[in-house]
């Protein structure tokens, strides 16, 4: 019997790094947007008599913050790598 072993398909290090960076960017943006939404709902209920503008403002701030941090993460050579300074 002839066993033909093919090499497993693996991602190249650069694409793996880019995928890891995108995972960090997307998850960070979703978290920031969710926090902005929550803060907007809370402000809407407590301060603004249930008007909708604080919710949209919070979502906008969350998306903007996620975009800014994602842009910085994709431009950084060590994106997604968290270091602790001793």
Protein Blocks (a to p, Z undefined) as FASTA:
>chain_A
ZZdddddddddfklmmmmmmmmmmmmmmmmmmmmmmmmmmmmmmmmnoopaklmmmmmmm
mmmmmmmmmmmmmmpmkghiacddZZ
